[in-house]
Each structure stands twice: as structure tokens, then as C-alpha cells.
Amino acid sequence: MSGHHADEAHAHSHGPSRRSLLAGAGGLLIAAAVPGSAYAAQTRTASGTAPAPRAGAGRDSLVTQGTQLVHADLHNHTLMSDGDGDPALAFASMRDAGLDVAALTDHTTLFAINGLTQSEWDRTRQLADAADDPGAYTAIRGFEWSHPLIGHANVWFTDQFVDLGGAGSMSSLYSWLGSRDGVAGFNHPGRETGRFDNFAYVPAAREKMVSVEMFNRGDDYLFDGWADRQSSHLNACLNAGWRTGITGVSDHHGTEWGEAEGVGRAGLWVTENTRAGVLEALRARRFFATRYSGLRLDATANGVQMGGVLPLVSGDVRFAVDLDRGAEWAGKPLNVQVLRPGTDAPVVADVIETTSGSLTEFTVPLDVEDGSWVVLRVSDPSQPNGQPGPAGHPCNDLGVAYSSPWWLQS
């Protein structure tokens, strides 16, 4: 069964009955994937407090030229799957909240149980097209392929969608993506026990899988579930061979899209704020994850912008980091942590003290023999990571942002 459903005989009635239907079906598919609660749980924030007033830095980088920062949230839900809100209000809500790029990604499941039907997929396109304002605001239609055991993956920029009847495994999802122009990302890694077949690498799908979520709602997925799994999701993904950028998302299921502070979001460095510009930035892995609105992070390694390839086997690498969140965070002490592969947890090659609003430059020796990737994690040393890893690990402080990786190769 593909994304096409017979005559919408099971078309959804938009309202609480959808969640009742899910419960009545024994929590079929979606609820089974979420430990302890239904997916409609209250949005979690980093601090658990009410949304704070917006802050923000300028959109121009201090270390690169030719691209501009846009603030994005590419993972949101509505009544068309398991959210609470009217989809007709979502894109306007996210624009009013200060986002520049937004996507609706309702679930695809099996037999459209609490997931998209074909008519709802068509409606998502209509809503996105009506909201899209090239040059000012980019509205995107997507979907969340949702397997209760293997994991969930967002897919953007495809003309069709696929559910578990049409793609019931990671390999079949990769095959489906292979014949289409869109891109996809690994969602909340480890929330479902299979963790994408433990990130089993499929070379043919490398260019399709462009992202992995490190911030989802108020959670930092670097070490989420460490006590049970003893493995960092970031390490598992990148060590397997995937070349994913790193993103943050709100995974919003309520009625106030874009408004919560302290939940995940992304910053994309685009040549233009259009669908084509966003797709190009995603393919280039030219984006970062954060959980704070208005944050600007850009970084280069030997002049190469985040998401790029470093033509280096071994030697010193000069990093330049532009980090700012405007007047509210001026002078705020932060750390830049240089993450390298390690076996189960990232090795921290260096920790550089800095402040918000500053340009930070430093040199770190790198060797491809120690692993092919390097990521910068920005942290707040004054606060603990609510989801810590190994005892004493430098990343057991509060995560503020992650750059996308650089990959070393000759």
C-alpha cells in the first residue's frame, strides 16, 4: 500500500476522535513508539518555563560570504495526524513567531491510522503553496515516515508520500527515496528501539539522508538513553558512514506552532530564502541545530563552511566560529567543544571558552586515523545536561547548539 488510499473511505474526522481511534486500536504504531506517554504530550522545553521574549542576532555571517541565515523548524504536526491544531493555522503561526522556513510533517503510518490520507497530503500542498512567500518565507510540505520499532524519518520535497504499506523497512524507504528528488532525515534517534537498524549504512542512500536530529522538543539526543544503550546517537550515525548534517526541531503537536522557547530549531545558511534555496542548503549540510530562537552560528575549518569536506589527512585545522544571539546574550559565557568520533561517545579534542557576540578562532590538530568527522558543540557550562553521558564527560553540560560536521578526506 503506497501513499494512495482507496477513495478516502477511512478519511479522518479532524478532532479528538482521532486520538480515541488510536487508543481504541491498542495504540497501533505511533503510541507504541513513545515510552511512557502518547505523542501528544506537552511540548518540553530546556528549562520547563513559559516561552520567553524573542532575542536575536543579525543574519550576516562574520566568517563566510554568499549565504544568509534563516531560522527554520522542519518538523511539525497537526490534526491530520496526532497533533491538536488546525493545519490551516500552522504556517501563519510559525511565520508570526519569527520563523523564516517551516514545514508540516504529519505522520504516515499503516492504513492511515492516525496518519495522512491522500486527500490530506494534497491539502498539505495547498496550505504550503498558499503560505509560501519566496524571498521572505518558505513553506514546505513533508511527511514523517513512522515505524513503531525501527524509527521515524522526515521526508521533504517529494511529490508523493509513502506509508508502511509501501515502505515497511529502512531498506525499502531508502529504495523509495532513491527514485525521487526529495531528501530525508533521521528523527529523534533512539526513541524507537531499532534506531534505524542501528544506523546500518547504505551507501546509495547517503546523499538522500541529509540530517539527524540532536535537539527534538527540549531534549538533547547526544546521550539520550545512555544508561540503557551506552552509545551516543551522534557517534552511531556518523561512525556508520552517514554524512548527515545536524538539526533541531520542535516536533510540535499543539496549537502554538513556533512559539515555544527552549525547544529545537535549525539555522540554515541559504543563498536565497526559497524552496530551491532551502533544498540546496539541506543537500550541502549547511545548517546547525539549536534550541534558542535568534541564535546565529556559523563556522569554518580551514576556510570550509560547516557541512563541507576538509581535504586533509593529518595536520592543524584552524577554526573560526561566529556565535551570537543579540543584546540579551551579549557577553554570556559559553564553551565550544570539538567533538571527534570515539567508540561509544564522542572524544572532546578541545574545549574553548568564549562569549556570545564574539568571533572565536582556534587551532586543533586532526588526523583522519582518529576518525573522519568533526563537530562543534556549543554549551552553557553553568547548566547541566539533563540527559548526560559517561560520568565526567565534558558534554554533560547544557547543549546550546551543534554545527553540522566536517568530513576529513584526502
C-alpha positions in Angstrom: 0.0 0.0 0.0 1.6 3.3 -1.1 0.7 6.8 -0.2 -2.5 6.4 -2.3 -5.6 5.3 -0.3 -8.8 3.9 -1.8 -11.4 6.7 -2.2 -10.7 8.0 1.3 -13.2 5.5 2.7 -11.4 5.9 6.0 -11.0 9.7 5.8 -10.3 11.3 9.1 -12.7 13.4 11.2 -10.5 16.1 12.5 -10.8 16.2 16.3 -10.2 14.3 19.5 -11.8 11.2 18.0 -8.6 10.6 16.1 -6.7 10.1 19.3 -9.5 8.0 20.6 -9.3 5.9 17.5 -5.6 5.4 18.1 -6.2 4.3 21.7 -9.1 2.0 20.6 -6.7 0.3 18.2 -4.4 -0.6 21.0 -2.0 2.2 20.3 -1.3 0.9 16.9 2.0 2.0 15.5 2.5 5.5 16.8 1.8 5.3 20.5 3.8 2.1 20.8 6.8 4.1 19.7 6.8 6.6 22.6 7.9 5.4 26.0 5.6 6.4 28.8 3.1 8.6 27.1 1.2 9.4 23.9 2.8 11.6 21.3 0.5 14.4 22.2 2.3 15.1 25.4 3.0 18.7 26.3 6.0 20.2 24.5 9.1 20.0 26.6 11.5 22.9 26.8 15.1 23.1 28.1 14.0 24.9 31.3 10.4 23.8 31.6 9.4 27.5 31.9 6.9 29.6 29.8 8.1 31.0 26.5 10.4 33.9 26.8 10.6 37.0 24.7 12.4 36.7 21.4 16.0 37.7 21.1 18.1 37.7 18.0 21.3 38.3 16.2 21.8 39.6 12.7 21.6 37.3 9.7 25.0 38.0 8.1 28.0 35.8 8.9 31.3 37.1 10.2 33.2 34.2 8.7 31.6 33.4 5.3 30.1 35.2 2.4 27.4 34.4 -0.1 24.8 32.9 2.2 22.4 34.4 4.8 20.9 32.8 8.0 17.3 31.7 8.1 15.6 30.3 11.1 13.7 27.0 10.5 11.6 24.4 12.0 11.1 21.4 9.7 9.2 19.0 12.0 5.6 19.9 13.0 2.2 18.1 13.3 -1.4 18.9 13.1 -4.9 17.3 13.3 -4.0 15.5 10.1 -2.1 13.0 12.2 -1.6 13.2 16.0 -1.4 16.9 16.7 -4.0 19.1 18.2 -4.0 22.1 15.9 -5.9 23.1 12.7 -3.4 22.7 9.8 -4.9 25.9 8.2 -3.4 27.9 11.0 0.1 26.3 11.3 2.1 28.2 8.6 0.9 31.6 9.7 1.6 30.8 13.3 5.2 29.9 12.5 5.7 33.0 10.4 4.3 35.2 13.1 6.6 33.6 15.7 9.6 34.7 13.7 10.5 31.6 11.7 11.7 32.1 8.1 11.3 28.5 7.0 8.7 26.0 8.2 7.4 22.5 7.3 4.4 20.4 8.1 5.4 16.8 8.5 2.4 14.8 9.6 2.9 11.0 10.2 2.4 8.3 7.6 1.6 5.0 9.2 -0.4 2.0 8.0 -3.9 2.2 6.7 -3.8 5.9 7.6 -4.4 5.0 11.3 -3.7 8.4 12.9 -1.7 9.3 9.8 -2.0 11.1 6.5 -4.5 10.1 3.8 -4.0 11.1 0.2 -6.5 13.9 0.4 -4.7 15.3 3.5 -1.4 15.1 1.7 -2.9 17.1 -1.1 -4.3 19.6 1.4 -0.8 20.0 2.9 0.5 21.0 -0.5 -2.3 23.5 -0.9 -1.6 25.1 2.5 2.1 25.2 1.9 1.7 26.8 -1.6 -0.7 29.4 -0.1 1.7 30.3 2.6 4.9 30.2 0.6 6.3 33.7 0.0 9.6 33.4 -2.0 12.3 35.6 -0.7 10.6 36.2 2.7 9.1 32.9 4.0 9.5 29.4 2.8 6.6 26.9 3.5 7.3 23.3 2.8 5.2 20.1 2.6 6.7 17.0 4.1 5.8 13.9 6.0 7.1 11.7 8.8 7.5 8.1 7.9 6.7 6.4 11.1 7.7 2.9 12.1 7.0 2.0 15.8 10.1 -0.1 16.2 12.7 0.9 13.6 12.3 4.7 13.9 10.8 7.8 12.3 12.2 9.8 9.3 11.1 13.1 7.9 10.9 13.4 4.2 10.8 16.8 2.4 10.4 17.9 -1.2 8.7 14.8 -2.7 5.6 14.9 -4.8 4.2 11.7 -3.2 4.3 10.2 0.3 4.8 6.6 1.4 3.4 4.8 4.4 4.4 1.5 6.0 2.4 -0.4 3.4 4.6 1.0 0.6 7.9 1.0 2.6 7.9 -1.2 5.7 11.7 -1.2 6.4 14.6 1.1 6.2 15.9 -0.5 3.0 12.5 -0.1 1.3 12.3 3.5 2.4 15.8 4.2 1.0 14.8 2.5 -2.2 11.6 4.6 -2.4 13.7 7.8 -1.8 16.2 6.8 -4.4 13.9 7.4 -7.4 12.7 10.8 -6.1 14.2 14.3 -5.8 13.5 14.8 -2.1 15.7 14.5 0.9 15.1 13.0 4.4 16.5 12.9 7.9 16.7 10.6 10.9 14.3 11.8 13.7 14.8 11.6 17.5 17.3 8.8 17.2 16.8 6.0 19.8 13.2 7.0 20.7 12.3 3.8 18.8 14.3 0.8 19.9 15.6 -0.2 16.5 17.4 3.1 15.9 17.2 2.8 12.1 18.6 -0.8 12.2 21.3 0.8 14.4 22.1 3.2 11.6 23.1 0.4 9.2 24.8 2.3 6.4 23.5 2.1 2.8 25.9 4.0 0.5 23.3 4.5 -2.2 21.2 6.5 0.4 24.0 8.7 1.7 23.0 11.8 -0.3 19.3 11.4 0.5 19.7 11.3 4.3 20.8 14.8 5.0 20.1 15.3 8.7 19.9 13.8 12.1 18.1 15.5 15.0 20.1 16.4 18.0 17.5 18.7 19.5 13.9 17.5 19.5 11.4 19.3 21.7 13.6 20.1 24.8 15.7 17.0 24.5 19.4 16.8 23.6 19.8 13.5 21.8 23.6 13.3 22.0 23.4 11.0 25.0 19.6 10.4 25.3 19.1 6.9 26.7 22.8 6.5 27.5 22.1 4.5 30.7 20.4 1.8 28.6 22.3 1.9 25.4 25.8 3.1 26.3 26.1 4.6 22.9 25.9 8.2 21.6 23.4 8.6 18.8 25.7 11.1 17.1 28.6 8.6 17.2 26.4 5.7 16.0 25.1 7.7 13.0 28.4 9.3 11.8 30.6 6.4 12.6 28.4 4.2 10.5 29.3 6.3 7.5 26.3 8.6 7.1 27.1 12.2 6.1 24.2 13.9 7.9 24.1 17.5 9.0 22.7 18.2 12.5 19.4 19.8 13.0 17.0 20.8 15.8 13.2 20.7 15.6 10.2 21.4 17.9 8.3 18.3 16.8 5.2 20.4 17.8 1.9 18.7 18.4 0.0 21.6 19.9 -1.7 24.7 18.6 1.0 27.3 19.0 3.5 26.4 16.3 6.8 28.2 16.5 6.0 30.0 19.8 7.7 27.8 22.4 11.2 28.9 23.6 13.8 26.3 24.6 12.8 23.7 22.0 14.8 22.6 19.0 15.1 24.6 15.8 17.6 24.9 12.9 19.6 27.7 11.3 20.2 27.3 7.6 22.7 29.2 5.6 20.9 29.8 2.3 21.7 31.6 -0.9 18.1 32.6 -1.1 15.0 32.0 1.1 13.1 29.9 -1.4 12.3 26.2 -1.6 15.1 25.8 -4.1 17.5 27.6 -1.7 16.4 25.6 1.3 16.8 22.3 -0.6 20.2 23.3 -1.7 21.3 24.2 1.8 20.0 20.9 3.1 21.9 18.9 0.5 25.0 20.9 1.3 24.5 20.2 5.1 24.9 23.9 5.6 22.9 24.2 8.8 23.1 23.9 12.5 20.9 22.8 15.5 20.0 25.0 18.4 17.3 25.3 21.0 17.2 29.1 21.2 15.5 31.5 18.9 17.6 34.1 17.2 20.9 32.3 17.6 23.5 32.7 14.8 26.2 30.1 14.5 28.5 29.9 11.5 31.9 28.2 11.5 34.7 27.4 9.1 37.5 24.9 9.3 40.5 25.9 7.2 38.1 28.2 5.4 35.5 25.4 4.7 32.0 26.1 5.9 30.2 23.6 8.2 28.9 20.6 6.3 31.8 20.5 3.9 34.8 18.2 3.2 38.2 19.1 4.5 41.0 18.0 2.1 43.2 16.8 5.0 44.7 13.6 6.2 46.6 15.0 9.1 47.5 18.4 10.4 46.4 21.6 12.2 43.0 22.8 11.4 42.1 26.5 12.0 38.5 27.0 13.1 36.6 30.3 13.0 33.4 30.4 15.0 30.8 33.2 14.7 28.4 32.9 17.7 25.8 35.5 18.6 22.2 35.9 20.0 21.9 39.6 20.1 21.9 42.0 23.1 20.2 39.7 25.5 23.1 37.3 25.4 25.9 39.8 25.0 29.0 38.5 26.9 27.3 35.3 28.0 30.0 32.7 28.8 29.8 29.7 26.5 32.1 26.8 25.6 32.9 25.5 22.1 33.6 21.7 22.3 35.4 20.0 19.4 33.8 16.5 19.1 35.6 13.7 17.4 34.4 10.1 16.8 35.5 7.9 19.7 33.9 4.4 20.0 30.7 4.9 22.0 30.9 8.5 23.0 32.5 11.5 21.2 36.0 12.3 22.2 36.3 16.0 23.1 39.6 17.1 21.4 39.4 20.6 22.9 37.2 23.0 24.8 37.4 26.7 24.0 35.9 29.3 26.3 34.1 32.1 24.5 31.2 34.5 24.9 28.1 35.2 22.9 28.6 38.0 20.4 32.3 37.2 19.7 34.3 35.8 16.9 36.4 32.9 18.2 39.4 31.4 16.4 41.5 28.4 17.5 43.6 25.6 16.0 43.2 21.9 16.7 45.3 19.1 15.2 43.2 16.5 13.4 44.1 13.1 11.9 41.8 11.0 9.8 43.2 7.9 11.5 41.2 9.1 14.6 38.0 9.3 12.5 36.7 11.1 9.5 34.3 13.7 11.2 34.5 16.7 13.5 31.5 18.5 15.0 31.4 21.7 17.1 29.1 21.7 20.1 28.3 25.0 21.9 27.4 24.6 25.5 26.4 26.6 28.6 28.9 25.5 31.3 26.8 26.9 34.0 23.9 24.4 33.5 23.8 20.6 33.4 22.8 18.4 30.5 19.5 16.9 31.5 20.5 13.7 29.5 24.1 13.1 30.5 26.5 10.6 29.1 29.5 8.9 30.7 30.5 10.2 34.1 32.8 13.2 33.8 32.2 13.7 30.1 32.8 17.3 29.0 29.4 17.3 27.2 27.5 16.7 30.4 26.7 20.5 30.4 23.7 22.1 28.7 23.8 21.9 24.9 23.1 25.2 23.2 23.9 24.4 19.5 25.6 21.9 17.2 27.4 22.7 14.0 27.0 20.2 11.1 30.1 18.1 10.7 33.1 18.5 8.5 34.5 15.3 6.9 38.2 14.7 6.5 39.4 13.0 3.4 42.4 13.1 1.1 
